[in-house]
Amino acid sequence: MTKTVLVIGTYDTKDEELHYICDCIRAQGGAVVSMDVSVLGDPSQPADVSKHAVAAAAGASIQEAMDAGDENHAMQIMARGAAALTAQLYAEGRIEAMLALGGTMGTDLALDCAQALPLGVPKYVVSTVSFSPLIPADRLSPDIQMILWAGGLYGLNSVCKSSLSQAAGAVLGAAKAVETPNADRPVIGMMSLGSSCLKYMKHLRDPLQARGFEVAVFHATGMGGMAFEALARQGYFAAVMDFALPELGNLMVGSVVNGGPDRLTNAGALGIPQIVAPGCTDLIDFAGWQDIPDAYADRPFHAHNRLIKSSGLSPDERRALVRDIAGRLAQAKGPVHVLMPMQGVEEWDREGQPAHDPEGLAAMVDEMGKAITAPATLTMLDCHINDPAFADAALAVVDGWLADGTVKPDL
């Protein structure tokens, strides 16, 4: 089947470049729906979705955008309209992928359009600021692809054609090859970190599959949490095992390695059953390039690699984090069962390991007992999170939910 790519850009300033990439897609057997998100000028030939339609989708008009007083306000109008139309075109089955071109203005708008599409729909942004610290993590959709638009500030040339032609092939190839999430069994979404730090997934995956579930494990390093939450918002999970919550501690202290402000809320908002544990909530992760804030400069920290380094939370900070976790879970509309492993929450906090902190762990256990209240259920476990006993307790909760019909496997 021919795959159709939505191509988004400001045709008043990048007309030649946009037509070039559309021609590249067509030359490879793809089809194009073009969307003009410019404000002041007009394309050399009409786009499939005009700038007037984009403004109207935002409840405005091009004249209102022109009269907005500044280009930021004007482009935010266009971004709202473009995102709404992107979602509509996909829902109507008119597109299978999107590709947007831009500098900072076009990229700002493109990020909203990408977030309007579900996980599994190819979404590419060719930008002069790809991979730049100008782009905050929470603006990135979980499976977005970005290509640096080298030499692409003004006009076609051999340098920028290299980026554009690669993007055309990449987005069309992705549209042809992608297997969009469409599980044939109920899915349990699980959060974890690397298996050297958290090991429960090794004990849980096979038994859960034997019970009729598919298991999808997400890496709690910011983007993994965002992907997990995106699928939770779509109602993709039959249940979740949210056993790694360092992204919430990172958010609390201002680290960029966070899963966004809605972490630990989306499954609950839809009533999806949740089993939760505070895995790795003793650690704070910072980007390798990020300066350690002064408040944490005197604490021991571990440089995991050149991309990520970790410090620790104080007992009072652990209490504050537990209260935050409890507050998020209190909003849940479905069953919540919290497991508190009282002997430790990640491999490096065992006795003799660098993160061993009995006082901090005791504070977390104490605060968990105070903060988790009905209707949520709290089970204190005399084990470490990496012990088989922890996995056994999680399976016991699942078995109880299977017995009473809270969750249903595919048998």
N, C-alpha and C positions, 0 to 999 in steps of 0.2 A: 504493500500500500504506500501511496505517496504521503509523506509526512509534511505537515504544514508548520512553519515557524513564524511566530509573531516577532517582527523586527521593529524595535522602538527607538526613536531618536528625534532630535531637533532638526527637521528637514530644512529649516531656514539657514542653518549654519553648517550642517554636515550632509547636505543633499548628495553630493558626489560620492562620499564615503558610504552612505547608507544604500544608495543604488548599487554601488560596487558589491557590497556584501550580499544584497538581495540577488544580484546576478550570479554570484558564486553559489548560493544555495540552489537556485534554479538549475544551474549548469550541472549540479550533482544529482538532479532528479527530485529535488524538494520543491515545495510550494511555499509561498510567502503571503502573510497578511501584514501590511505595513501600517504603522501607527505614528502619526506626526504629533509630537508634543511641544512643538515650538509655539511661541507667542507672537512675535512681531512680524516675521516674514512668512513666505509661502514656498512650498516645494516646487521644483521644476515641473512636476506632474502630480496630480492629486494622489494622496495616500489613501489606502483602503479605509482607514479610520482617521478622519480629519481632526485638526486641532480644535475645531468647533465642537465636534462630538466629544472630545476629551474634556473640554471645559464644561460642557453640559452635563457630563457624568458626575462632575463635582458640584453640580447645582449652581454653576456660574456661567459666564460667557467669556469669550476671548476679550471683549472690551473691558469687562471687569478685571480680568487678569492684567490687561495693559494699564488700567487705571489704578492698580493696586499700590503703586508708589515705589516699589522696589522689586528687583528681579527675584529675590528669595521668596517673597509672598506670592508673586505670580507663578513661580515654578511649583510651589506647594499646592496651589490650586490644580495645576496640571498633573501633579503627582497623585493627588486624590482621585482625579478622573481616570488617569491611566491605570492605576491599580484596580479600580472598580471594573473597568472595561477588560482588563487582562483576565480577571476572575470570571467575568461573564463569557468571554470568548472561549475559555477553557470549558466552562460548564455546558456551553452549547455544542461542544465537540468540534469547534472550528479551528483549534490549534492543538498541537501536541508538544510544543516547546516554545521558549522565548529567547530572544537575543536582543540586548540593548547596547547602544554605543553612547559614550559620553565622556566629558571632562567631569569636573566636580558637580556641575548642575545636572547633567544627564545621569551621572552615577547616583546622585541623591534620589532622583526619581526612580531609576531602575531598581534600586534596592527595595522600594515599596512594591513595585510590580512583581519582583521575585517572591516576596513574602506573601503575595496574594495567591500564589500557586501552591498546591499541596506537594508534599515530599514525593519524589519519584518523577515529577515533571521536569525535564531538562531546562535549566535556566542559566543562561550565560550572560555575563556582563563584560564587554570590552571597554576598558576604561584607562584613562591616563593616570589614574590614582589607584589602580589595582594593588592590593597587598600593602596599602599605605596605612600608617597609624591614624590617618584622618578618618578611617572607617571604623566605628566602634563595633565590637563583636555582636551586640544585640541588634544591629541592623542587618546582619547576614542571615539569610534563610539557611536551614541546616545543610542542604545539598547544593548550594550555589556554586557555580564555577566562574572564576574571574581570569581574564587574560589581560596582561599589560599591553596597552595600546602604544607601543613605542613609535615615536615620530608621528603621532596622530593628532597633534593640536590643530593643524590648519592645512587641509588639502591632502589629496592623494599623493603618495610617493612610494617608491619601492620598499622602503622600510615599513611603513604602516600597512601596505598591502600584504606583507608577510603575516602580520597579526590578524588582519581581517579575514584573509583566506583560510587561515588555520581555524579561526572561530567559526566560519561557515561550515567547514568540515566537521568540527567538533560537535556543534549543536545538532546538525542533521544526523551524524552518526549516532549520537546519544539518543535522539528521538527514535531511530530505527532499532537500536539495541536494548533500550531500557526495559527492565522488568519492573513495572511499577508495583509497589506494595499491594498485594492482594492475596493474603494468606488463605490457604485452604483449611487451616485449623485455627482455633482461638489462639491468640498471641499473648504471652506474658512478657511485658516489658521489664527489663532489669537494668539497674544502674550499677556500675562497678568501676574499678580502676584496674591497672595492670595486675596480672595474676601474682606478681611477687608481693603485692601490697594487700590485696583482697582475694581470697581463694574460694569463697562460697560458690561461685558460679561453676567450679569444677565438681562440686558435690550436688548441685541442684539441676543442672541442665538435663542430664539423662533421665533422672526420675520424673521431671516435669514432662519431658517428651513421652515417657512411658504412660503418663496419665492423659495423654491426648492433646498436649499443648505444643505450640511452637514457641521458642524462647529467643527473644531479641535482646542482646546485651549492648548497652551504650556506655561509652567512656566518659567519665565525669570530669572532663577537662574543658568545660565551657560549651563548645559547640556540640558535644555529645549530649549534654543536658538540654540544650535548645532543640536538638532533633527529637529527643525523648518527649519533651513537652509538646512539640508540634504534632506528633502522632497521637499523644494523649488528647489534645484538643480535637482531633478528628475522630475520637472514639475508637481508635484502632485496637486498643488493648482490651482483653477480657479481664485482666487484672494486672497490677504492677507490683514488683518487688523493688522498692526504692531504697536500696541498702547502702548507697554511697552519696553523701550529701556535702562534700567539701565545697561545692560551688556556692552553697548558701553562706558558709563562713567566708569564702572569698568575696562574695558580694558585700557582706557586712563590713569588711575591713577595706574595701575599695580596690581589690585586685581585679585586673581585667579578665582573669581566668574564672569567669562566672557564667552561669547558665541563664542569665536574665532575671528580671524582677518577678516573673511569674513561676519560677521554679517551685515545684512541689504544690502546685495549685490546680493544674488542669485536669488531672485524673479525678480529683475530688469534686471538681465543679460538675463533672458529668456523672458522678455517682459510681465511678469505676472502683472496685474493691482494691484497697491498698494495704500491703504489708511494708512497713517502714522500719529502718534501723539506721543509727547514726554512724555508718562507716566513714572513716577518715575525717570525722569532724573535729579531730584534735589538731589537724594541720591546716595551714594556709598556703596556697600555691600562688606564686607570683611568676609573671613572664620573666624569662631570663634577662631580657633587656630592661625590665622595669626596676627602678630603684626601690629598695626596701624602705617603706615609710619609717620615719624617725621613731615612731612608737614601737617598732619591732626590730630596730637596728641592734639592740643589745641582746637579742635572743639567738640561740643557736639556729642555724639554718643549713639546709642540705641542698647543694646544687645537683639536681637529678641529672641534668644534661644542660646543654647550652640554651635550651628552650624554656626550661621550667626549673624553679627552685622553691623550696618549702621552708616555712618557719612554723612556729607553734602558737596555739591559743592559750591564754592564761585561764586559770579556773573561773574567774568572773566572766571572761569572754565566752567560755564554754557554756556557762549558765545562760548568758544572753542568747546564744545561738539555739540552745534547747528551747527557750521561750519562743523564739522566732519560728522554729519548727512546729511547736505545739499550736501557735497561732494560725499557721497556714493549714494545719490538719483540722483545726476546729471548724474551718469553713466547708469541709468535705460533706457532700450529700450522700455518700456511700459508706460502706464499712471501712474502718481503719483499725489495723492491728499493729502496734508498735512493739518491736523486739529490742530489748536493751541488754546486749552482752556485757556483763559486769566485769569481765576479765580483760577487756580491751576491744578496740574498734578498728585496728589495722595492724599489720604484721610488725611494724617498727615500734609499736608501743608495748611490746612484750618486755618482761624483765630482761635486762642486759642489752636491750636495743636502744638506739639513740633517742627515740621519742618516748621512752618509758617515763610516765609522769603519774604516779599513783594519786597525787593530790588533785590533779586536773581531772582524772577519770572519776574519782570519788565525787567531785563537784557535779560532773555530768550525770552520773547515776542518781544523785540526790535530786537534782533539778528535774530530771525526767520523771521521777516519782511524783513531784509536785505539779508539773506543768501538763502532763498528759491526763486528761479527765474524760469521763463519759460524755458522749457515746463511744469514744475511741477506747480500745482495749490495750492495756499495757502488760507485757509479760517480761519480768526480769529473769534473765538467764545466767546461771552460774557457769559461764563458759566464755571463750574468746570468739569474736566474730568469724575467725578462720577455722574454728573447730567444727568437726562434723556435727556436733550437738546443735550448733546454730542452724545449720541447714536442715537438720531433722525437725527443729521447732518450726521453721518456715513451712516445711512440707506438711506438718501437722495442721497448720492453719489452712493451707490449701485443701487438705483432705476434709476438714470440717466444712469448708465452703462448698466443696463438691457434694458432700452428704446432704447439706440443707438447700442446695440449689442456688446458692449465691453466685457461683460460677459454674459453667457447664462446658465440659470437654467435647471434643468431636470423636465419638466412639463408633 
